[in-house]
Amino acid sequence: MGFDYVDVGSLAVSWKFERAKPAYCFPFNRQQLQEALMQAQRDIELPENLWNKLLQI
């Protein structure tokens, strides 16, 4: 098992994969991660523990 390299940009846009953002704690492949990063909006957060609920399917 390996990991794909994904350049998410500079430190100034690191908020895109912080807690409560679409790319945080989801087991995405490279394409899905890039899409989640594009969907991230700085002032909008996902509901608390959403990732945990979705992964318990």
CYANA upper distance limits for C-alpha pairs under 8 A (distance plus 0.5 A):
  4 ASP  CA     29 ASN  CA      8.39
  4 ASP  CA     30 ARG  CA      6.86
  5 TYR  CA     30 ARG  CA      8.34
  6 VAL  CA     30 ARG  CA      7.34
  6 VAL  CA     34 GLN  CA      8.20
  8 VAL  CA     13 VAL  CA      8.15
  8 VAL  CA     14 SER  CA      7.98
  8 VAL  CA     34 GLN  CA      8.44
  8 VAL  CA     37 LEU  CA      8.17
  9 GLY  CA     13 VAL  CA      6.86
  9 GLY  CA     14 SER  CA      7.97
 10 SER  CA     14 SER  CA      7.33
 14 SER  CA     18 GLU  CA      7.54
 15 TRP  CA     21 LYS  CA      8.43
 15 TRP  CA     42 ARG  CA      7.60
 16 LYS  CA     21 LYS  CA      6.72
 16 LYS  CA     22 PRO  CA      8.23
 16 LYS  CA     23 ALA  CA      7.55
 16 LYS  CA     37 LEU  CA      6.35
 16 LYS  CA     40 ALA  CA      6.16
 16 LYS  CA     41 GLN  CA      7.92
 16 LYS  CA     42 ARG  CA      7.68
 17 PHE  CA     21 LYS  CA      6.36
 17 PHE  CA     22 PRO  CA      7.65
 17 PHE  CA     23 ALA  CA      5.58
 17 PHE  CA     24 TYR  CA      5.73
 17 PHE  CA     37 LEU  CA      7.47
 18 GLU  CA     23 ALA  CA      8.13
 18 GLU  CA     24 TYR  CA      6.38
 19 ARG  CA     24 TYR  CA      6.24
 20 ALA  CA     24 TYR  CA      7.18
 20 ALA  CA     45 GLU  CA      5.42
 20 ALA  CA     46 LEU  CA      5.28
 20 ALA  CA     47 PRO  CA      7.36
 20 ALA  CA     48 GLU  CA      7.26
 21 LYS  CA     40 ALA  CA      6.62
 21 LYS  CA     41 GLN  CA      8.34
 21 LYS  CA     44 ILE  CA      8.28
 21 LYS  CA     45 GLU  CA      6.17
 21 LYS  CA     46 LEU  CA      6.41
 22 PRO  CA     36 ALA  CA      5.80
 22 PRO  CA     37 LEU  CA      7.33
 22 PRO  CA     39 GLN  CA      7.58
 22 PRO  CA     40 ALA  CA      6.47
 22 PRO  CA     46 LEU  CA      7.50
 23 ALA  CA     33 LEU  CA      6.58
 23 ALA  CA     36 ALA  CA      5.69
 23 ALA  CA     37 LEU  CA      6.40
 23 ALA  CA     40 ALA  CA      8.23
 24 TYR  CA     51 TRP  CA      8.30
 25 CYS  CA     51 TRP  CA      6.82
 26 PHE  CA     51 TRP  CA      6.91
 26 PHE  CA     55 LEU  CA      8.42
 28 PHE  CA     32 GLN  CA      5.81
 28 PHE  CA     33 LEU  CA      5.88
 29 ASN  CA     33 LEU  CA      6.58
 30 ARG  CA     34 GLN  CA      6.79
 31 GLN  CA     35 GLU  CA      6.77
 32 GLN  CA     36 ALA  CA      6.64
 33 LEU  CA     37 LEU  CA      6.64
 34 GLN  CA     38 MET  CA      6.80
 35 GLU  CA     39 GLN  CA      6.83
 36 ALA  CA     40 ALA  CA      6.89
 40 ALA  CA     44 ILE  CA      8.23
 41 GLN  CA     45 GLU  CA      8.30
 46 LEU  CA     50 LEU  CA      7.35
 49 ASN  CA     53 LYS  CA      6.97
 50 LEU  CA     54 LEU  CA      6.72
 51 TRP  CA     55 LEU  CA      6.70
 52 ASN  CA     56 GLN  CA      6.95
 53 LYS  CA     57 ILE  CA      7.91
